[in-house]
């Protein structure tokens, strides 16, 4: 029994590890499926060889269908979806949402927009759908309605997702938030409300990672607005920023879109540069098998070559574009290509062929109810009939041309007025909101200021009480400390006075000894002179009068009385000789010339001369007194 339990636990552990590794592979696949075909295939192969449950098999087939979808293999993707449905087993709500989303996207890419929306609505009407999934599906429906030209319905779906975003701001993934802002941008862009479009677009910018595919799309969308508003320099700048990212990501679908859009911008300012980027768009779109971009790029190139009068090349390009649009049943592309061919035949004076394609274009223009296209149809028709010499029909279509053009101008004028009114209303509303916001902020600040004032007053009172208590203690301690310091200072002063008195006595004694010594030396000198004996030489006598040991003792006592005198004198006048220094010391002691003469064993007149020399050495003015100057040192 014990061994059986261990084996069971081991099997469960292996199964759990296998499921965990499959989930990791699934996450890796989702991260690279759009941009990295090779690594996506590696993860699919890993999943195929590690399928342990029916749910894993269903997930593997769904991932394989997504892989085919992103490579524009829609038939294969749809077939894999059906194969996955035949696998028996329970599915999770997340799996069902992923499957239905892919099914609707396949219908969208096949231009079956109504069918795609039906798939979405059937799924959402089930009720048991999370708000995040509902927001994501609404965005796909919004895209479909834009493609159908039903902009109000598209706006309704986009705003429904935006309402979820405002309620569930923290629960939605950044990718869903970005898609919501992008959808609102698209709605307002197609309604020609460019300020509102840019407003929602810029709200997505903080969510975008630098160098990512989403950041490239952000640049493309800004450039698209600048293209429409005829700011082609700015449009070209942003398209190139987006293309730099697309080229690094190697996503041929988005790259061919960007090349095409850049060609559209260059078409207005530099036809040769436009041709370069249209060619790049066609080449990249052929690699991605993206026929719609190929058709539009060929049609625009044909238009450029008509302007350049290269009619042979223009006809070849427009006919190829027409064949693509007819295979896709894309009426808008067919209409514009036929208009190009009608214009080409008109300029080459092939009037019958021109009339044939222009009447076909007129039928499509009336169906689409696009006034701009009708204006072009009527213009080319009246010019063709005029060239052919049928002035009656020429006049008829000229009248229709003028009437339709006036209607377009009135609509444009009304649109401009509506935009101005809308701008005024938005700005007025913003101003009112701003004023109300400022008023609320002022009230909040006032309330907060009053609360802060109360707290500050209370805190100040508490601090004041503590400060008074602390100050009282501090003053008491300071008074005691000052009394103690005064006592110590008085004791130190008495001690210093005692030491000073003792030093003065010793200094006086030393001075008397020096004087007695010098007197004795004088007597000896006199005896030598009288007896003319050289018992003591003059050098010996000089050394006796200038005995260093006695002066060291003398200076030591002086240092006690005047601690900084000797150092200050040497610092200020470093060039003094020993004799001059000793003279300065004796002057500092306030000795008379007589006392100095006795100590230095020289005449009084010599003392005065020595003082004059010292005064000059100290560089004193004539009016300055030597004794006063030395006394202040």
C-alpha positions as CSV (number, residue, x, y, z in Angstrom):
1,X,0.0,0.0,0.0
2,X,2.8,2.3,0.9
3,X,4.6,1.7,-2.4
4,X,1.3,2.3,-4.3
5,X,0.8,5.7,-2.7
6,X,4.4,6.7,-3.6
7,X,3.9,5.7,-7.2
8,X,0.6,7.6,-7.3
9,X,2.3,10.7,-5.9
10,X,5.1,10.4,-8.5
11,X,2.6,10.2,-11.4
12,X,0.7,13.2,-10.1
13,X,3.9,15.2,-9.8
14,X,5.0,14.3,-13.4
15,X,1.5,15.2,-14.7
16,X,1.6,18.6,-12.8
17,X,5.0,19.3,-14.1
18,X,4.0,18.4,-17.7
19,X,0.9,20.7,-17.5
20,X,3.0,23.5,-16.0
21,X,5.6,23.2,-18.9
22,X,2.8,23.2,-21.5
23,X,1.4,26.4,-20.0
24,X,4.8,28.0,-20.1
25,X,5.2,27.0,-23.8
26,X,1.7,28.5,-24.4
27,X,2.7,31.8,-22.9
28,X,5.9,31.9,-25.0
29,X,4.0,31.1,-28.1
30,X,1.6,34.0,-27.5
31,X,4.5,36.3,-27.0
32,X,6.2,35.5,-30.4
33,X,3.4,34.3,-32.7
34,X,3.0,37.7,-34.4
35,X,6.7,38.7,-34.8
36,X,8.8,35.5,-34.6
37,X,7.6,32.7,-36.9
38,X,10.6,30.4,-36.2
39,X,10.3,30.4,-32.4
40,X,6.5,30.2,-32.7
41,X,6.9,27.0,-34.7
42,X,9.3,25.6,-32.1
43,X,6.8,26.1,-29.3
44,X,4.1,24.5,-31.4
45,X,6.3,21.4,-32.0
46,X,7.0,21.3,-28.2
47,X,3.3,21.4,-27.5
48,X,2.5,18.7,-30.0
49,X,5.0,16.3,-28.4
50,X,3.9,17.1,-24.8
51,X,0.1,16.7,-25.1
52,X,-1.2,14.8,-22.1
53,X,-4.9,15.9,-21.9
54,X,-7.8,16.8,-24.2
55,X,-7.6,20.4,-23.1
56,X,-4.0,20.6,-24.1
57,X,-4.8,19.1,-27.5
58,X,-7.6,21.7,-28.0
59,X,-5.2,24.4,-27.0
60,X,-2.5,23.1,-29.4
61,X,-4.9,23.1,-32.3
62,X,-6.2,26.6,-31.5
63,X,-2.6,27.9,-31.3
64,X,-1.9,26.3,-34.6
65,X,-4.9,28.1,-36.1
66,X,-3.7,31.4,-34.7
67,X,-0.3,30.8,-36.3
68,X,-1.9,30.2,-39.7
69,X,-4.1,33.3,-39.3
70,X,-1.1,35.6,-38.7
71,X,0.5,34.1,-41.8
72,X,-2.7,35.0,-43.8
73,X,-3.6,31.3,-44.3
74,X,-7.3,31.8,-43.4
75,X,-8.6,28.5,-44.9
76,X,-6.1,26.5,-43.0
77,X,-6.9,28.5,-39.8
78,X,-10.6,27.9,-40.2
79,X,-10.1,24.2,-40.8
80,X,-8.0,23.8,-37.6
81,X,-10.7,25.6,-35.6
82,X,-13.3,23.0,-36.9
83,X,-10.8,20.2,-36.0
84,X,-10.5,21.6,-32.5
85,X,-14.3,21.6,-32.1
86,X,-14.4,17.9,-32.9
87,X,-12.0,17.1,-30.0
88,X,-14.3,15.9,-27.2
89,X,-13.7,17.4,-23.7
90,X,-14.7,20.3,-21.6
91,X,-13.4,23.8,-22.4
92,X,-12.7,26.8,-20.3
93,X,-14.4,30.2,-20.8
94,X,-11.0,31.7,-21.7
95,X,-10.5,29.0,-24.4
96,X,-14.0,29.6,-25.9
97,X,-13.4,33.4,-25.9
98,X,-10.1,32.9,-27.7
99,X,-11.7,30.5,-30.3
100,X,-14.7,32.9,-31.1
101,X,-12.3,35.8,-31.3
102,X,-10.2,34.1,-34.0
103,X,-13.3,33.0,-35.9
104,X,-14.6,36.6,-36.0
105,X,-11.1,37.9,-37.0
106,X,-11.0,35.5,-39.9
107,X,-14.4,36.8,-41.2
108,X,-13.0,40.3,-40.8
109,X,-9.9,39.6,-42.8
110,X,-12.2,38.2,-45.6
111,X,-14.1,41.5,-45.6
112,X,-17.2,39.7,-44.1
113,X,-17.7,42.4,-41.5
114,X,-21.4,41.7,-40.9
115,X,-20.8,38.0,-40.4
116,X,-17.9,38.8,-38.0
117,X,-20.2,41.0,-35.9
118,X,-22.9,38.3,-35.8
119,X,-20.3,35.8,-34.4
120,X,-19.3,38.4,-31.8
121,X,-22.9,39.3,-30.8
122,X,-24.0,35.7,-30.6
123,X,-21.1,35.0,-28.2
124,X,-21.7,38.2,-26.1
125,X,-25.4,37.5,-25.7
126,X,-24.7,34.3,-23.8
127,X,-24.2,36.5,-20.8
128,X,-21.5,34.6,-19.0
129,X,-18.6,36.8,-20.4
130,X,-16.1,38.7,-18.4
131,X,-15.9,42.5,-18.7
132,X,-12.4,42.3,-20.1
133,X,-13.5,39.9,-22.9
134,X,-16.6,42.0,-23.6
135,X,-14.4,45.1,-24.0
136,X,-12.0,43.2,-26.4
137,X,-14.9,41.9,-28.5
138,X,-16.6,45.3,-28.7
139,X,-13.3,46.6,-30.2
140,X,-13.4,44.0,-33.0
141,X,-17.0,44.9,-33.7
142,X,-16.0,48.6,-33.7
143,X,-13.4,47.9,-36.4
144,X,-16.0,46.0,-38.5
145,X,-18.5,48.9,-38.3
146,X,-15.7,51.3,-39.4
147,X,-15.0,49.1,-42.4
148,X,-18.7,49.2,-43.2
149,X,-18.8,53.0,-42.9
150,X,-21.3,52.8,-39.9
151,X,-19.3,55.2,-37.7
152,X,-22.0,55.9,-35.1
153,X,-22.4,52.2,-34.4
154,X,-18.6,51.9,-34.3
155,X,-18.5,54.8,-31.8
156,X,-21.1,53.1,-29.7
157,X,-19.0,49.9,-29.4
158,X,-15.8,51.8,-28.7
159,X,-17.5,53.9,-25.9
160,X,-18.9,50.7,-24.4
161,X,-15.4,49.4,-24.1
162,X,-14.2,52.8,-22.7
163,X,-16.9,52.7,-20.0
164,X,-15.6,49.3,-18.9
165,X,-12.0,50.7,-18.9
166,X,-13.1,53.6,-16.6
167,X,-14.8,51.1,-14.2
168,X,-12.2,48.4,-14.4
169,X,-9.1,50.5,-14.9
170,X,-6.8,48.3,-12.7
171,X,-8.1,45.0,-14.0
172,X,-7.7,45.4,-17.7
173,X,-4.4,44.6,-19.4
174,X,-2.4,47.4,-21.0
175,X,-2.9,45.8,-24.4
176,X,-6.7,46.1,-24.0
177,X,-6.5,49.7,-22.8
178,X,-4.3,50.6,-25.8
179,X,-6.8,49.0,-28.2
180,X,-9.7,51.0,-26.6
181,X,-7.9,54.3,-27.1
182,X,-6.9,53.2,-30.6
183,X,-10.5,52.4,-31.5
184,X,-11.7,55.7,-30.2
185,X,-9.0,57.3,-32.3
186,X,-10.2,55.4,-35.4
187,X,-13.9,56.3,-34.9
188,X,-13.2,60.1,-34.5
189,X,-10.6,59.9,-37.3
190,X,-13.2,58.6,-39.8
191,X,-15.7,61.2,-38.5
192,X,-13.0,63.8,-39.3
193,X,-12.9,64.9,-35.7
194,X,-9.1,65.0,-35.6
195,X,-8.6,66.8,-32.3
196,X,-10.7,64.2,-30.5
197,X,-8.9,61.4,-32.4
198,X,-5.5,62.7,-31.3
199,X,-6.7,63.2,-27.7
200,X,-7.5,59.5,-27.3
201,X,-4.4,58.5,-29.1
202,X,-2.1,60.5,-26.8
203,X,-3.8,58.9,-23.8
204,X,-2.4,55.6,-24.9
205,X,1.2,56.8,-25.2
206,X,2.2,56.2,-21.5
207,X,1.2,52.5,-21.9
208,X,3.4,52.0,-24.9
209,X,6.8,50.4,-24.7
210,X,9.6,52.1,-26.6
211,X,10.6,50.1,-29.7
212,X,7.4,48.0,-29.6
213,X,5.0,47.3,-32.5
214,X,2.3,49.3,-30.6
215,X,4.6,52.3,-30.4
216,X,5.2,52.0,-34.2
217,X,1.4,52.0,-34.7
218,X,1.1,55.0,-32.5
219,X,3.5,56.9,-34.8
220,X,1.6,55.7,-37.9
221,X,-1.7,56.9,-36.5
222,X,-0.3,60.4,-35.7
223,X,1.2,60.6,-39.2
224,X,-2.2,59.6,-40.7
225,X,-3.9,62.6,-39.1
226,X,-1.1,64.9,-40.3
227,X,-1.5,63.5,-43.8
228,X,-5.3,64.2,-43.8
229,X,-4.7,67.7,-42.4
230,X,-2.1,68.2,-45.1
231,X,0.9,68.6,-42.7
232,X,2.9,66.3,-44.9
233,X,6.3,67.2,-43.4
234,X,5.2,66.1,-39.9
235,X,3.4,63.1,-41.4
236,X,6.6,61.9,-43.2
237,X,8.6,62.4,-39.9
238,X,6.3,60.2,-37.9
239,X,5.9,57.5,-40.6
240,X,9.7,57.1,-40.7
241,X,9.8,56.7,-36.9
242,X,7.2,54.0,-37.2
243,X,8.9,52.3,-40.1
244,X,12.2,52.2,-38.2
245,X,10.5,50.0,-35.6
246,X,8.5,47.9,-38.1
247,X,11.7,47.0,-40.0
248,X,13.4,45.8,-36.7
249,X,10.3,43.7,-35.9
250,X,10.1,42.1,-39.4
251,X,6.3,42.3,-39.4
252,X,5.6,42.4,-43.1
253,X,1.8,43.2,-42.7
254,X,2.3,46.4,-40.7
255,X,5.4,47.3,-42.6
256,X,3.7,47.3,-46.0
257,X,0.9,49.5,-44.5
258,X,3.5,52.0,-43.3
259,X,5.3,52.0,-46.6
260,X,2.0,52.6,-48.4
261,X,1.0,55.5,-46.0
262,X,4.5,57.1,-46.4
263,X,4.0,56.9,-50.2
264,X,0.7,58.7,-49.8
265,X,2.3,61.5,-47.9
266,X,5.2,61.8,-50.3
267,X,2.7,61.8,-53.2
268,X,1.7,65.4,-52.3
269,X,5.3,66.8,-52.0
270,X,7.7,64.5,-54.0
271,X,6.3,62.1,-56.6
272,X,9.7,60.3,-57.1
273,X,10.0,59.5,-53.3
274,X,6.4,58.4,-53.3
275,X,7.2,55.9,-56.2
276,X,10.1,54.4,-54.1
277,X,7.8,53.8,-51.0
278,X,4.9,52.5,-53.1
279,X,7.3,50.0,-54.7
280,X,8.5,48.9,-51.2
281,X,4.9,48.6,-50.1
282,X,4.0,46.4,-53.1
283,X,7.1,44.2,-52.6
284,X,6.4,43.7,-48.9
285,X,2.7,43.2,-49.4
286,X,3.4,40.4,-52.0
287,X,5.6,38.7,-49.4
288,X,2.8,38.9,-46.9
289,X,0.1,38.0,-49.5
290,X,-1.7,41.2,-48.6
291,X,-3.7,41.9,-51.8
292,X,-5.6,44.9,-50.6
293,X,-2.4,47.0,-50.0
294,X,-1.0,45.7,-53.3
295,X,-4.1,47.0,-55.1
296,X,-4.2,50.4,-53.5
297,X,-0.4,50.9,-54.0
298,X,-0.7,49.9,-57.7
299,X,-3.7,52.3,-58.1
300,X,-1.8,55.2,-56.5
301,X,1.3,54.5,-58.6
302,X,-0.9,54.5,-61.7
303,X,-2.3,57.9,-60.7
304,X,1.3,59.3,-60.4
305,X,2.3,57.9,-63.8
306,X,-0.8,59.6,-65.3
307,X,0.4,62.9,-63.9
308,X,3.9,62.2,-65.3
309,X,2.2,61.4,-68.7
310,X,3.7,57.9,-68.7
311,X,0.4,56.5,-69.9
312,X,1.6,53.0,-70.8
313,X,3.0,52.3,-67.3
314,X,-0.1,53.9,-65.8
315,X,-2.5,51.7,-67.7
316,X,-0.5,48.6,-66.8
317,X,-0.6,49.4,-63.1
318,X,-4.3,50.4,-63.0
319,X,-5.4,47.3,-64.8
320,X,-3.4,45.1,-62.4
321,X,-5.0,46.9,-59.5
322,X,-8.5,46.5,-61.0
323,X,-8.0,42.8,-61.3
324,X,-7.0,42.5,-57.6
325,X,-10.0,44.6,-56.4
326,X,-12.4,42.6,-58.6
327,X,-11.1,39.4,-57.2
328,X,-11.7,40.8,-53.7
329,X,-15.0,42.4,-54.6
330,X,-13.7,45.6,-53.1
331,X,-16.0,48.2,-54.6
332,X,-14.1,51.3,-53.3
333,X,-10.9,50.1,-55.0
334,X,-12.8,49.2,-58.2
335,X,-14.4,52.6,-58.3
336,X,-11.1,54.6,-57.8
337,X,-9.3,52.4,-60.4
338,X,-12.0,52.9,-63.0
339,X,-11.8,56.7,-62.4
340,X,-8.0,56.5,-63.0
341,X,-8.6,54.5,-66.2
342,X,-11.3,57.0,-67.3
343,X,-8.9,59.9,-66.7
344,X,-6.1,58.1,-68.6
345,X,-8.3,57.4,-71.6
346,X,-9.6,61.0,-71.5
347,X,-6.0,62.4,-71.7
348,X,-5.0,59.9,-74.4
349,X,-8.3,60.9,-76.3
350,X,-9.7,57.3,-76.3
351,X,-13.1,58.7,-75.5
352,X,-15.2,55.6,-76.1
353,X,-13.1,53.5,-73.7
354,X,-13.1,56.4,-71.2
355,X,-17.0,56.6,-71.3
356,X,-17.3,52.9,-70.8
357,X,-15.2,52.8,-67.6
358,X,-16.6,56.2,-66.3
359,X,-20.2,55.1,-66.6
360,X,-19.3,51.9,-64.7
361,X,-17.6,54.0,-62.1
362,X,-20.7,56.3,-61.9
363,X,-22.9,53.3,-61.0
364,X,-20.6,52.4,-58.1
365,X,-20.3,56.0,-57.0
366,X,-24.1,56.4,-56.8
367,X,-24.3,53.1,-54.9
368,X,-21.7,54.3,-52.3
369,X,-23.3,57.8,-52.2
370,X,-19.8,59.3,-51.9
371,X,-20.2,62.9,-53.2
372,X,-16.4,63.3,-53.8
373,X,-16.4,60.3,-56.1
374,X,-19.5,61.6,-57.9
375,X,-17.8,64.9,-58.5
376,X,-14.8,63.2,-60.2
377,X,-17.2,61.0,-62.3
378,X,-19.3,64.0,-63.5
379,X,-16.1,66.1,-64.2
380,X,-14.4,63.3,-66.3
381,X,-17.7,62.6,-68.1
382,X,-18.4,66.2,-69.1
383,X,-14.8,66.6,-70.3
384,X,-14.9,63.3,-72.2
385,X,-18.2,64.3,-74.0
386,X,-16.8,67.7,-74.6
387,X,-13.7,66.2,-76.2
388,X,-15.9,63.9,-78.3
389,X,-18.0,66.8,-79.5
390,X,-21.2,65.8,-77.8
391,X,-21.9,69.2,-76.2
392,X,-25.4,68.4,-75.1
393,X,-24.3,65.5,-72.8
394,X,-21.2,67.5,-71.9
395,X,-23.5,70.3,-70.6
396,X,-25.7,67.8,-68.8
397,X,-22.8,66.3,-66.9
398,X,-21.3,69.7,-66.3
399,X,-24.5,70.8,-64.6
400,X,-24.4,67.7,-62.5
401,X,-20.7,68.3,-61.7
402,X,-21.4,71.9,-60.7
403,X,-24.4,71.0,-58.6
404,X,-22.6,68.1,-56.8
405,X,-19.5,70.3,-56.2
406,X,-21.6,73.0,-54.7
407,X,-23.2,70.4,-52.4
408,X,-19.8,69.2,-51.4
409,X,-18.7,72.7,-50.7
410,X,-21.8,73.3,-48.6
411,X,-21.2,70.1,-46.7
412,X,-17.6,71.0,-46.1
413,X,-18.6,74.5,-45.0
414,X,-21.2,73.0,-42.7
415,X,-18.7,70.5,-41.4
416,X,-16.3,73.3,-40.7
417,X,-19.0,75.2,-38.9
418,X,-19.9,72.0,-36.9
419,X,-16.3,71.5,-36.0
420,X,-16.0,75.1,-34.9
421,X,-19.1,74.8,-32.8
422,X,-17.9,71.5,-31.4
423,X,-14.5,73.0,-30.6
424,X,-16.2,76.0,-29.0
425,X,-18.5,73.7,-26.9
426,X,-15.6,71.5,-25.9
427,X,-13.5,74.5,-24.9
428,X,-16.4,76.1,-23.1
429,X,-17.1,72.9,-21.2
430,X,-13.4,72.5,-20.4
431,X,-13.2,76.1,-19.2
432,X,-16.3,75.5,-16.9
433,X,-14.9,72.2,-15.7
434,X,-11.5,73.9,-15.0
435,X,-13.2,76.8,-13.2
436,X,-15.3,74.3,-11.1
437,X,-12.2,72.2,-10.5
438,X,-10.3,75.3,-9.3
439,X,-13.2,76.3,-7.0
440,X,-13.3,72.8,-5.5
441,X,-9.6,72.8,-5.1
442,X,-9.7,76.3,-3.4
443,X,-12.4,75.1,-1.0
444,X,-10.4,71.9,-0.2
445,X,-7.3,73.9,0.3
446,X,-9.1,76.4,2.6
447,X,-10.5,73.5,4.7
448,X,-7.2,71.8,4.8
449,X,-5.5,75.1,5.8
450,X,-7.9,75.6,8.6
451,X,-7.3,72.1,9.9
452,X,-3.5,72.6,9.6
453,X,-3.8,75.9,11.4
454,X,-5.6,74.3,14.3
455,X,-3.1,71.5,14.5
456,X,-0.2,74.0,14.3
457,X,-1.7,76.1,17.2
458,X,-2.1,73.0,19.4
459,X,1.4,71.8,18.5
460,X,2.8,75.3,19.3
461,X,1.1,75.3,22.7
462,X,2.5,71.9,23.6
463,X,5.9,72.9,22.3
464,X,5.7,76.2,24.3
465,X,4.9,74.4,27.5
466,X,7.8,72.0,27.0
467,X,10.1,74.9,26.0
468,X,9.2,76.8,29.1
469,X,9.9,73.8,31.4
470,X,13.2,73.2,29.5
471,X,14.2,76.9,29.6
472,X,13.6,77.1,33.4
473,X,15.7,74.0,34.0
474,X,18.3,75.3,31.6
475,X,18.5,78.7,33.3
476,X,18.8,77.1,36.7
477,X,21.6,74.8,35.5
478,X,23.3,77.8,33.7
479,X,23.2,79.9,36.9
480,X,24.8,77.1,38.9
481,X,27.4,76.6,36.2
482,X,28.3,80.3,36.1
483,X,28.7,80.4,39.9
484,X,31.0,77.4,39.7
485,X,32.9,78.9,36.7
486,X,33.3,82.2,38.7
487,X,34.7,80.3,41.7
488,X,37.2,78.4,39.5
489,X,38.1,81.6,37.6
490,X,38.8,83.5,40.8
491,X,41.0,80.6,42.1
492,X,42.9,80.5,38.8
493,X,43.4,84.3,38.8
494,X,44.8,84.1,42.3
495,X,47.1,81.3,41.3
496,X,48.2,83.3,38.2
497,X,48.9,86.4,40.2
498,X,51.0,84.4,42.6
499,X,52.9,82.8,39.8
500,X,53.4,86.2,38.1
501,X,54.7,87.7,41.3
502,X,57.1,84.8,41.8
503,X,58.3,85.1,38.2
504,X,58.9,88.9,38.6
505,X,60.9,88.3,41.7
506,X,63.0,85.6,39.9
507,X,63.5,87.9,36.9
508,X,64.6,90.8,39.1
509,X,67.0,88.5,40.9
510,X,68.4,87.2,37.6
511,X,68.7,90.8,36.4
512,X,70.7,91.8,39.5
513,X,72.9,88.7,39.0
514,X,73.6,89.7,35.5
515,X,74.4,93.3,36.5
516,X,76.7,92.1,39.4
517,X,78.4,89.7,37.0
518,X,79.0,92.5,34.5
519,X,80.3,94.8,37.2
520,X,82.8,92.1,38.3
521,X,83.9,91.7,34.7
522,X,84.4,95.5,34.4
523,X,86.7,95.4,37.5
524,X,88.6,92.5,36.0
525,X,89.0,94.4,32.8
526,X,90.3,97.4,34.6
527,X,92.9,95.3,36.5
528,X,94.1,93.8,33.2
529,X,94.5,97.2,31.7
530,X,96.4,98.6,34.8
531,X,98.8,95.6,35.0
532,X,98.9,95.1,31.2
533,X,98.5,91.4,31.7
534,X,96.7,89.2,29.3
535,X,95.3,87.0,32.0
536,X,91.8,87.2,30.5
537,X,91.4,88.0,26.8
538,X,88.8,90.3,25.3
539,X,87.1,87.4,23.7
540,X,86.6,85.7,27.1
541,X,85.2,88.9,28.5
542,X,82.8,89.2,25.6
543,X,81.6,85.6,26.1
544,X,81.1,86.3,29.8
545,X,78.8,89.3,29.0
546,X,76.8,87.3,26.5
547,X,76.5,84.0,28.3
548,X,73.7,82.1,26.6
549,X,72.8,80.0,29.6
550,X,72.0,83.1,31.6
551,X,69.9,84.5,28.7
552,X,68.1,81.2,28.3
553,X,67.1,81.4,32.0
554,X,66.1,85.0,31.5
555,X,64.0,84.3,28.5
556,X,62.3,81.4,30.2
557,X,61.1,83.7,32.9
558,X,60.1,86.3,30.3
559,X,58.0,83.6,28.5
560,X,55.9,83.1,31.6
561,X,55.1,86.9,31.8
562,X,54.6,87.4,28.0
563,X,53.8,84.0,26.4
564,X,53.6,85.1,22.8
565,X,56.1,88.0,22.7
566,X,59.2,86.1,21.5
567,X,57.3,84.2,18.8
568,X,55.5,87.3,17.6
569,X,58.7,89.3,17.4
570,X,60.6,86.6,15.4
571,X,57.6,86.0,13.1
572,X,57.3,89.7,12.3
573,X,61.0,90.4,12.1
574,X,62.9,87.2,11.3
575,X,66.1,89.1,10.3
576,X,67.0,90.4,13.9
577,X,70.4,89.4,15.3
578,X,70.7,87.8,18.7
579,X,72.0,91.2,20.2
580,X,69.0,93.1,18.7
581,X,66.6,90.5,19.9
582,X,68.1,90.8,23.5
583,X,67.8,94.5,23.3
584,X,64.1,94.2,22.3
585,X,63.5,91.8,25.2
586,X,65.1,94.3,27.7
587,X,62.9,97.2,26.3
588,X,59.8,94.9,26.7
589,X,60.7,94.6,30.4
590,X,60.5,98.5,30.5
591,X,64.3,98.8,31.7
592,X,66.0,102.2,31.5
593,X,68.9,102.9,29.3
594,X,71.2,102.8,32.3
595,X,69.9,99.3,33.4
596,X,70.3,98.1,29.8
597,X,73.9,99.4,29.6
598,X,74.7,97.6,32.9
599,X,73.2,94.3,31.6
600,X,74.8,94.5,28.1
601,X,78.1,95.9,29.5
602,X,78.0,98.9,27.2
603,X,77.8,102.7,27.5
604,X,74.5,104.5,27.8
605,X,75.2,106.3,24.6
606,X,75.8,103.0,22.9
607,X,72.4,101.8,24.2
608,X,70.7,104.8,22.5
609,X,72.6,104.1,19.2
610,X,71.6,100.5,19.4
611,X,68.0,101.5,19.9
612,X,68.1,103.7,16.8
613,X,69.5,100.9,14.7
614,X,66.8,98.6,16.1
615,X,64.1,101.1,15.2
616,X,65.5,101.2,11.6
617,X,65.7,97.5,11.5
618,X,62.0,97.3,12.6
619,X,61.2,99.8,9.8
620,X,59.4,102.2,12.1
621,X,58.4,105.7,11.2
622,X,60.3,108.6,12.7
623,X,57.2,109.6,14.7
624,X,56.8,106.1,16.1
625,X,58.3,105.3,19.5
626,X,60.4,102.1,19.8
627,X,59.4,101.4,23.4
628,X,55.7,101.8,22.6
629,X,55.8,99.5,19.6
630,X,57.7,96.8,21.4
631,X,55.4,97.2,24.5
632,X,52.4,96.4,22.3
633,X,53.9,93.2,20.9
